[in-house]
Amino acid sequence: MKDENIKVVESTTEEKGNALVVPKMQEISYDFFGENKTKRVTTLDLNNPEDADMILNANQQADFKLNDEVGKEIKCIGCILSETPTVTVNEETGEEITRKKHTVLLFDEEGNSHATGSNSCYMSFCQIIKLKGLPTRENPIVLIPIKTPAKQEGHTYLRLKVKSNK
């Protein structure tokens, strides 16, 4: 069943030997009335019932929080990336400031979901997929959540690193 809320969008490419592999990301829209500004893309196949169930369940409640998985390996086979504009008002000037809130949902080979709303983790993941390509069942990426110190003492950033293939 083809859903009109599914749209294949351009994505990063990667080279494998002499062949160029272009994994596709699909845009997910839950916007039935035209009001939602959140953009979501996924590497999972929305027409595959197993993938669709993983997405629906993860959107209700993720299985794990990446903050609780620091140092653990996640064999990532897919993801959902979300971007939501948020508007705040500077109380002194009245100026509206629009920022983007990002979320990352990673899926492992057992179908578990791993979530975070960390902007630094989102940026870290984007750097990884720009160089390594998108995670798929055929080409999983083993990721390890880490904490790195922030400028403000006592604070940390959540980021992802790739398990090296030594």
One Martini backbone bead per residue (centre of mass of N, CA, C, O) as a GRO file, in nm:
protein
  166
    1MET     BB    1   0.092   0.039   0.027
    2LYS     BB    2   0.062   0.362  -0.076
    3ASP     BB    3   0.163   0.663   0.073
    4GLU     BB    4   0.110   1.011   0.051
    5ASN     BB    5   0.316   1.069   0.310
    6ILE     BB    6   0.537   0.957   0.113
    7LYS     BB    7   0.882   1.066   0.050
    8VAL     BB    8   1.145   1.070  -0.155
    9VAL     BB    9   1.475   1.172  -0.078
   10GLU     BB   10   1.758   1.307  -0.073
   11SER     BB   11   2.095   1.181  -0.021
   12THR     BB   12   2.355   1.036   0.061
   13THR     BB   13   2.667   0.908  -0.046
   14GLU     BB   14   2.854   0.607  -0.142
   15GLU     BB   15   3.150   0.414  -0.164
   16LYS     BB   16   3.186   0.076  -0.317
   17GLY     BB   17   3.441   0.066  -0.460
   18ASN     BB   18   3.301   0.114  -0.785
   19ALA     BB   19   3.039   0.162  -0.641
   20LEU     BB   20   2.738   0.353  -0.612
   21VAL     BB   21   2.563   0.420  -0.317
   22VAL     BB   22   2.204   0.515  -0.274
   23PRO     BB   23   2.053   0.595  -0.012
   24LYS     BB   24   1.728   0.635   0.108
   25MET     BB   25   1.506   0.881   0.216
   26GLN     BB   26   1.210   0.920   0.404
   27GLU     BB   27   0.933   1.103   0.438
   28ILE     BB   28   0.750   1.200   0.731
   29SER     BB   29   0.387   1.248   0.760
   30TYR     BB   30   0.137   1.368   1.014
   31ASP     BB   31  -0.004   1.594   0.825
   32PHE     BB   32  -0.346   1.647   0.777
   33PHE     BB   33  -0.384   1.996   0.823
   34GLY     BB   34  -0.112   2.188   0.779
   35GLU     BB   35   0.049   2.261   1.079
   36ASN     BB   36   0.303   2.098   1.069
   37LYS     BB   37   0.672   2.164   1.099
   38THR     BB   38   0.776   1.887   1.109
   39LYS     BB   39   1.065   1.707   1.015
   40ARG     BB   40   1.090   1.372   0.863
   41VAL     BB   41   1.338   1.110   0.842
   42THR     BB   42   1.411   0.785   0.681
   43THR     BB   43   1.563   0.457   0.621
   44LEU     BB   44   1.315   0.320   0.635
   45ASP     BB   45   1.049   0.112   0.524
   46LEU     BB   46   0.718   0.216   0.503
   47ASN     BB   47   0.617  -0.056   0.334
   48ASN     BB   48   0.721  -0.213   0.578
   49PRO     BB   49   0.570  -0.352   0.843
   50GLU     BB   50   0.812  -0.376   1.041
   51ASP     BB   51   0.914  -0.084   1.013
   52ALA     BB   52   0.648   0.060   1.081
   53ASP     BB   53   0.627  -0.054   1.369
   54MET     BB   54   0.890   0.063   1.478
   55ILE     BB   55   0.809   0.358   1.435
   56LEU     BB   56   0.545   0.368   1.596
   57ASN     BB   57   0.664   0.273   1.868
   58ALA     BB   58   0.889   0.493   1.895
   59ASN     BB   59   0.685   0.738   1.894
   60GLN     BB   60   0.567   0.656   2.175
   61GLN     BB   61   0.829   0.467   2.279
   62ALA     BB   62   1.131   0.427   2.362
   63ASP     BB   63   1.350   0.183   2.470
   64PHE     BB   64   1.595   0.398   2.467
   65LYS     BB   65   1.833   0.611   2.613
   66LEU     BB   66   2.129   0.743   2.524
   67ASN     BB   67   2.214   0.848   2.811
   68ASP     BB   68   2.200   0.530   2.920
   69GLU     BB   69   2.436   0.428   2.679
   70VAL     BB   70   2.708   0.486   2.764
   71GLY     BB   71   2.950   0.275   2.595
   72LYS     BB   72   2.752   0.139   2.410
   73GLU     BB   73   2.664  -0.072   2.157
   74ILE     BB   74   2.518   0.014   1.829
   75LYS     BB   75   2.355  -0.158   1.570
   76CYS     BB   76   2.283   0.036   1.307
   77ILE     BB   77   1.993   0.018   1.058
   78GLY     BB   78   1.846   0.294   1.149
   79CYS     BB   79   1.647   0.608   1.108
   80ILE     BB   80   1.533   0.914   1.272
   81LEU     BB   81   1.490   1.250   1.167
   82SER     BB   82   1.427   1.559   1.347
   83GLU     BB   83   1.263   1.889   1.277
   84THR     BB   84   1.185   2.173   1.496
   85PRO     BB   85   1.050   2.469   1.513
   86THR     BB   86   1.131   2.731   1.750
   87VAL     BB   87   0.976   2.998   1.935
   88THR     BB   88   1.115   3.292   2.070
   89VAL     BB   89   1.118   3.572   2.301
   90ASN     BB   90   1.262   3.866   2.349
   91GLU     BB   91   1.191   4.056   2.624
   92GLU     BB   92   1.346   4.324   2.548
   93THR     BB   93   1.280   4.339   2.212
   94GLY     BB   94   1.059   4.122   2.081
   95GLU     BB   95   1.217   3.918   1.938
   96GLU     BB   96   1.208   3.660   1.716
   97ILE     BB   97   1.331   3.323   1.774
   98THR     BB   98   1.457   3.071   1.561
   99ARG     BB   99   1.476   2.729   1.626
  100LYS     BB  100   1.617   2.396   1.618
  101LYS     BB  101   1.479   2.087   1.693
  102HIS     BB  102   1.635   1.773   1.764
  103THR     BB  103   1.601   1.427   1.664
  104VAL     BB  104   1.701   1.084   1.754
  105LEU     BB  105   1.646   0.764   1.592
  106LEU     BB  106   1.757   0.445   1.664
  107PHE     BB  107   1.813   0.124   1.503
  108ASP     BB  108   1.838  -0.202   1.564
  109GLU     BB  109   1.859  -0.545   1.479
  110GLU     BB  110   1.611  -0.597   1.704
  111GLY     BB  111   1.417  -0.320   1.694
  112ASN     BB  112   1.533  -0.112   1.867
  113SER     BB  113   1.509   0.199   2.034
  114HIS     BB  114   1.707   0.514   2.020
  115ALA     BB  115   1.694   0.822   2.210
  116THR     BB  116   1.717   1.186   2.129
  117GLY     BB  117   1.741   1.562   2.192
  118SER     BB  118   2.030   1.607   2.108
  119ASN     BB  119   2.205   1.829   1.921
  120SER     BB  120   2.494   1.709   1.934
  121CYS     BB  121   2.407   1.426   1.838
  122TYR     BB  122   2.292   1.508   1.569
  123MET     BB  123   2.556   1.630   1.455
  124SER     BB  124   2.723   1.375   1.488
  125PHE     BB  125   2.550   1.193   1.303
  126CYS     BB  126   2.578   1.367   1.046
  127GLN     BB  127   2.882   1.329   1.020
  128ILE     BB  128   2.877   1.025   0.988
  129ILE     BB  129   2.684   1.002   0.730
  130LYS     BB  130   2.864   1.173   0.542
  131LEU     BB  131   3.103   0.951   0.552
  132LYS     BB  132   2.942   0.649   0.581
  133GLY     BB  133   2.653   0.672   0.559
  134LEU     BB  134   2.372   0.504   0.575
  135PRO     BB  135   2.192   0.305   0.768
  136THR     BB  136   2.159  -0.050   0.724
  137ARG     BB  137   2.118  -0.381   0.710
  138GLU     BB  138   2.360  -0.412   0.503
  139ASN     BB  139   2.494  -0.124   0.649
  140PRO     BB  140   2.594  -0.104   0.936
  141ILE     BB  141   2.643   0.102   1.234
  142VAL     BB  142   2.868   0.130   1.494
  143LEU     BB  143   2.764   0.283   1.795
  144ILE     BB  144   2.884   0.527   2.054
  145PRO     BB  145   2.798   0.670   2.329
  146ILE     BB  146   2.906   0.996   2.446
  147LYS     BB  147   3.086   1.212   2.670
  148THR     BB  148   3.146   1.564   2.661
  149PRO     BB  149   3.277   1.844   2.741
  150ALA     BB  150   3.183   2.151   2.838
  151LYS     BB  151   3.236   2.477   2.896
  152GLN     BB  152   3.054   2.427   3.122
  153GLU     BB  153   3.090   2.335   3.420
  154GLY     BB  154   2.948   2.005   3.457
  155HIS     BB  155   2.903   1.971   3.157
  156THR     BB  156   2.757   1.782   2.878
  157TYR     BB  157   2.787   1.601   2.577
  158LEU     BB  158   2.611   1.423   2.341
  159ARG     BB  159   2.758   1.159   2.150
  160LEU     BB  160   2.898   0.999   1.858
  161LYS     BB  161   3.071   0.699   1.782
  162VAL     BB  162   3.276   0.495   1.595
  163LYS     BB  163   3.349   0.181   1.548
  164SER     BB  164   3.635   0.046   1.489
  165ASN     BB  165   3.803  -0.164   1.227
  166LYS     BB  166   4.072  -0.328   1.366
   0.00000   0.00000   0.00000
